[in-house]
Amino acid sequence: MFNKYLQSALCGLVCILFTSVSASATEELVNPSTIPSKFSQDKAQFVLNIATPVAEDSVNHYIAYRAKHLFEERSNGRLFANVYEASSLGGERETIEGMLSGTIDFFVTISAAFTPFAPRTGIFDLPNAYPNLDVARKTLDSDFLQLLIPDYEAAGFKMFGFSDAGFRQATSNRLLRKIEDFKGLKIRTMENPNHLAYWKALGANPTPMDFSEVYISLQQGTIDAQENPYDLIVANKLYEPQKYITETNHVIHGLTMMMSKLKYDAMPDDLKQIVEKSVKEALAYGRHVADVRIESRKKIVTDYGCVIELVSPELRKQMLSRLEDVYSQMRKATGDKIMDTFLKRIADIEAVSK
């Protein structure tokens, strides 16, 4: 199965080296946090807190505030939301644990943050699985998600769907043109077993670290590299202490606006419907924001002096050839049914998209 997948992945990934952009890069976006609320927190039936782990200038920010305004307007003020950004309510694990205890209502973050709590959902981070962004999005939006909704709910979360900020890329203080260049590379990753396994397979030395610590660690040389989408690389100025950005496109930066199931279950049905509709709309808007901004983010980093490197066909072939053990590890964590269904869904969507 892996060799069959490898052949297909090589064909798609060699042909498509750039992330697709489906919206005009010149479109002017209105920052939703600049739009004042027409409603009062004091008069709300439910006051919701929405946390994000990253800076204001991010897709997370746009999703959170779009949802806030939709909640309030559609409920005529029965719902009121406050947005807390840049890990102001705690690090990723603290925030997720706050959701489980009922002190935090929503977390707009990368879907991989929930894998330690619902291990089978790690399938969405299968490395180098998608030939392009369109196939990735259609896969995440497919009926496959329904197989894992019970996993999220059993762990204590209400899952509504996916947004994204494009593919994750590697930034580093040295060139990554040959597979040997990854050897010993101290790269920051999330505390996620699948992410760790991927970078170890390439020969790097992955170092789990809370996102709030990444910039200073790059600046001080504690780590050599990190991996994130262009959106977060720019929003958090991670390009400043780095020289190179390598377009590895190794995994989609899948975002979600997860809700505490405790809070969801406490709401009346009419407000549940408003929350679900609003979150789905906010997630769709997040993708639009990502598409509008990606080329301008690239210009910012190159104007600063960073060099963007494409992965050569030969390097990509070498990277993919090292993933058999990673796929085996993920198959054990997810089970044959989940892994096989997921790979088949990707293949079916890719075939229709050609």
C-alpha positions in Angstrom: 0.0 0.0 0.0 2.8 2.4 0.9 4.7 1.8 -2.4 1.5 2.4 -4.4 0.9 5.6 -2.4 4.5 6.7 -2.9 4.3 6.3 -6.7 1.1 8.4 -6.8 2.4 11.0 -4.4 5.6 11.5 -6.4 3.6 12.1 -9.6 1.4 14.7 -7.9 4.0 16.4 -5.8 6.6 16.8 -8.4 4.1 18.3 -10.8 2.7 20.8 -8.3 5.3 22.7 -6.3 3.4 25.8 -5.5 0.3 26.1 -3.2 -2.7 27.2 -5.2 -4.3 30.6 -4.6 -8.0 30.8 -5.4 -8.6 34.4 -4.5 -7.2 37.7 -5.7 -4.0 38.6 -3.9 -4.9 42.3 -4.3 -8.2 42.0 -2.4 -8.5 44.3 0.6 -9.6 42.4 3.7 -11.5 44.2 6.5 -10.1 43.2 9.8 -13.2 42.0 11.8 -11.7 43.0 15.1 -12.1 46.7 14.0 -15.8 46.3 13.8 -17.4 47.3 17.1 -20.0 45.0 18.7 -23.6 46.3 18.8 -24.4 44.2 21.8 -23.7 44.2 25.6 -22.0 41.4 27.5 -24.2 42.2 30.5 -27.4 41.3 28.7 -26.2 38.1 27.1 -27.6 34.7 28.1 -24.2 33.0 27.3 -20.9 34.8 27.4 -18.4 32.8 25.3 -14.6 33.1 25.4 -12.7 32.3 22.2 -8.9 31.6 22.5 -6.2 31.6 19.8 -2.6 30.7 20.3 -1.2 33.2 17.8 -0.8 36.9 17.1 -3.6 39.1 15.8 -2.4 39.2 12.2 -3.3 35.6 11.4 -6.1 33.5 9.9 -7.0 32.4 13.4 -7.7 36.0 14.2 -10.1 36.5 11.3 -11.9 33.2 12.1 -12.4 34.1 15.7 -13.8 37.6 15.1 -16.0 36.5 12.2 -17.5 33.9 14.5 -17.9 36.4 17.4 -19.9 38.8 15.2 -22.1 36.1 13.7 -22.8 34.7 17.2 -24.0 38.0 18.5 -25.9 39.2 15.4 -27.8 35.9 14.8 -28.7 35.5 18.4 -29.7 39.1 18.8 -27.3 39.5 21.7 -28.2 36.3 23.6 -24.7 35.2 22.8 -21.7 37.5 23.4 -18.1 36.5 22.7 -14.7 37.8 23.9 -11.6 36.9 21.9 -8.3 36.2 23.7 -5.3 35.9 21.4 -1.6 35.1 21.5 -2.0 32.4 24.2 -3.3 34.9 26.7 -5.4 32.2 28.3 -2.4 29.8 28.5 -0.5 27.5 26.2 -2.1 25.0 23.8 -2.3 22.1 26.4 -3.5 24.5 29.1 -6.2 25.9 26.8 -7.4 22.5 25.7 -7.6 21.3 29.3 -9.5 24.5 30.1 -12.0 23.4 27.4 -12.4 20.1 29.1 -13.0 21.6 32.5 -15.5 24.2 31.0 -13.5 27.3 31.7 -12.7 28.0 28.0 -15.4 27.7 25.3 -13.6 27.8 21.9 -10.1 27.3 20.7 -9.2 28.4 17.1 -6.0 26.5 16.5 -4.4 23.8 14.4 -6.3 20.6 14.4 -3.2 18.6 15.3 -3.3 20.1 18.8 -6.1 17.7 19.6 -4.4 14.5 18.5 -3.0 13.7 21.9 -6.6 13.8 23.2 -8.2 11.9 20.3 -5.3 9.8 18.7 -7.1 8.6 15.6 -7.7 12.1 14.4 -4.0 12.3 13.8 -4.8 10.8 10.4 -5.4 14.4 9.1 -1.6 15.0 9.6 -0.5 12.2 7.3 2.7 13.7 5.8 2.9 14.5 2.2 -0.4 12.9 1.6 -2.0 15.6 -0.6 -0.9 16.5 -4.2 -2.2 20.0 -3.8 -4.3 22.3 -1.6 -7.6 21.7 -3.5 -7.5 18.0 -3.0 -6.5 18.5 0.7 -9.5 20.8 1.3 -12.0 18.5 -0.5 -10.7 15.5 1.5 -11.1 17.4 4.8 -14.6 18.5 3.8 -15.7 15.0 2.7 -17.8 12.5 4.6 -14.6 11.0 6.0 -14.8 13.5 8.9 -18.0 11.7 10.1 -15.9 8.6 11.0 -14.0 10.7 13.5 -16.7 13.0 15.0 -17.3 10.4 17.7 -13.6 10.5 18.7 -13.7 14.2 19.2 -16.9 14.0 21.2 -15.7 11.2 23.4 -12.6 13.3 24.2 -14.9 16.3 25.2 -15.0 18.5 22.1 -17.5 19.6 19.5 -16.1 19.5 16.0 -17.7 21.6 13.2 -15.2 21.2 10.4 -11.9 22.6 9.0 -10.3 25.7 7.8 -6.7 26.1 6.9 -3.8 28.5 6.3 -2.3 26.6 3.4 0.5 24.1 3.7 3.2 24.2 6.4 6.7 25.1 5.3 10.1 24.8 7.0 12.1 27.8 7.9 15.8 27.4 8.9 19.1 29.0 9.3 20.7 26.7 6.7 19.9 25.5 3.2 17.8 22.3 3.0 18.6 21.2 -0.6 19.8 17.6 0.1 18.4 15.0 2.4 21.7 15.1 4.3 20.9 18.8 5.2 18.2 17.6 7.5 20.5 15.6 9.6 20.7 16.9 13.2 18.5 19.9 12.3 17.0 21.2 15.6 13.5 21.9 14.5 10.6 23.0 16.7 7.5 21.0 16.3 4.2 20.7 18.2 3.8 18.1 20.9 2.4 15.7 18.4 3.7 12.1 17.9 3.1 12.2 14.1 4.9 15.5 13.6 7.8 14.2 15.7 8.0 10.9 13.8 8.0 12.8 10.4 11.0 15.0 11.2 12.9 12.1 12.8 12.4 10.1 9.7 14.1 12.8 7.7 17.1 12.8 10.1 16.2 16.0 11.9 16.1 16.5 15.7 12.5 17.6 16.4 12.0 19.6 19.6 8.5 20.0 21.0 7.9 23.5 22.2 4.9 25.8 22.9 4.4 28.2 20.1 4.8 31.3 22.3 8.5 30.3 22.9 9.5 29.8 19.2 10.6 33.3 18.2 13.0 33.8 21.2 14.4 30.2 20.8 15.2 30.9 17.1 16.7 34.2 18.0 18.9 32.7 20.7 19.9 29.7 18.6 18.3 27.1 20.9 16.7 25.7 17.8 17.7 25.9 14.1 14.4 25.7 12.4 10.6 25.6 12.8 7.7 24.7 10.5 4.5 26.7 10.0 2.4 28.2 7.1 3.4 31.5 5.6 0.5 33.1 7.5 2.0 32.4 10.9 5.6 32.8 9.8 4.7 36.4 9.0 2.2 37.1 11.7 4.7 36.1 14.4 7.8 37.5 12.5 9.5 34.1 12.5 11.3 35.0 9.3 13.4 37.6 11.1 15.8 35.1 12.9 15.8 32.8 9.9 17.4 32.9 6.5 15.7 30.2 4.4 12.1 29.0 3.8 11.8 25.6 2.2 8.5 24.9 0.6 8.2 21.3 1.9 4.3 21.4 1.8 4.6 18.4 4.2 1.2 18.8 5.8 -1.7 21.1 5.5 -2.1 23.6 8.3 -5.6 22.5 9.1 -7.4 24.9 11.4 -10.5 24.3 13.5 -12.7 26.2 15.8 -13.2 23.5 18.4 -15.9 24.0 21.1 -16.0 22.6 24.6 -18.7 19.9 24.6 -19.7 21.0 28.1 -20.7 24.4 26.9 -22.3 23.1 23.7 -24.5 20.7 25.7 -25.6 23.4 28.1 -27.1 25.5 25.3 -30.7 25.4 24.1 -31.2 23.9 20.6 -31.8 27.2 18.8 -28.5 28.6 20.1 -26.7 25.4 19.2 -27.9 25.8 15.6 -26.7 29.4 15.5 -23.3 28.3 16.8 -22.9 25.5 14.3 -23.9 27.6 11.3 -21.7 30.5 12.4 -18.6 28.5 13.1 -18.9 26.7 9.7 -19.2 30.1 8.0 -16.2 31.5 9.9 -14.1 28.5 9.0 -14.9 28.9 5.3 -14.0 32.6 5.6 -10.7 31.6 7.1 -9.8 29.7 3.9 -10.7 32.8 1.8 -8.4 34.9 4.0 -5.6 32.5 3.6 -5.9 32.5 -0.2 -6.0 36.3 -0.4 -2.9 36.7 1.7 -0.5 34.0 0.8 1.4 35.7 -2.1 1.7 39.0 0.0 3.1 36.9 2.9 5.8 35.6 0.5 6.6 39.1 -0.6 7.1 40.2 2.9 9.6 37.5 3.7 11.6 37.9 0.5 11.6 41.7 0.9 13.1 41.2 4.3 15.9 39.1 2.8 14.8 35.5 3.3 15.3 33.1 0.4 12.4 30.8 -0.6 13.6 27.4 -1.8 11.5 24.9 -3.7 12.0 21.2 -3.0 13.6 19.5 -6.0 12.0 16.4 -7.5 15.1 14.4 -6.3 14.9 15.7 -2.7 11.1 15.1 -2.6 11.6 11.5 -3.8 14.2 11.0 -1.0 11.9 12.5 1.6 8.9 10.4 0.6 11.1 7.2 0.5 11.7 7.7 4.3 8.0 7.7 5.3 7.2 4.0 5.4 7.8 3.7 9.1 5.9 6.9 9.8 2.9 5.5 7.9 3.2 2.3 9.8 3.2 4.1 13.1 0.1 6.1 12.1 -1.6 3.0 10.8 -1.2 1.4 14.3 -2.6 4.6 15.9 -5.6 4.9 13.6 -6.3 1.4 12.6 -6.5 -0.1 9.1 -10.0 1.1 8.4 -9.3 4.7 9.0 -5.9 4.7 7.2 -7.2 2.8 4.1 -10.4 4.9 3.9 -8.5 8.1 4.1 -6.0 7.2 1.4 -8.8 6.0 -0.8 -10.7 9.2 -0.3 -7.6 11.2 -1.3 -7.1 9.1 -4.4 -10.7 9.3 -5.4 -10.8 13.1 -5.0 -7.5 13.5 -6.9 -8.8 11.3 -9.8 -12.0 13.4 -10.2 -10.0 16.7 -9.9 -7.6 15.8 -12.8 
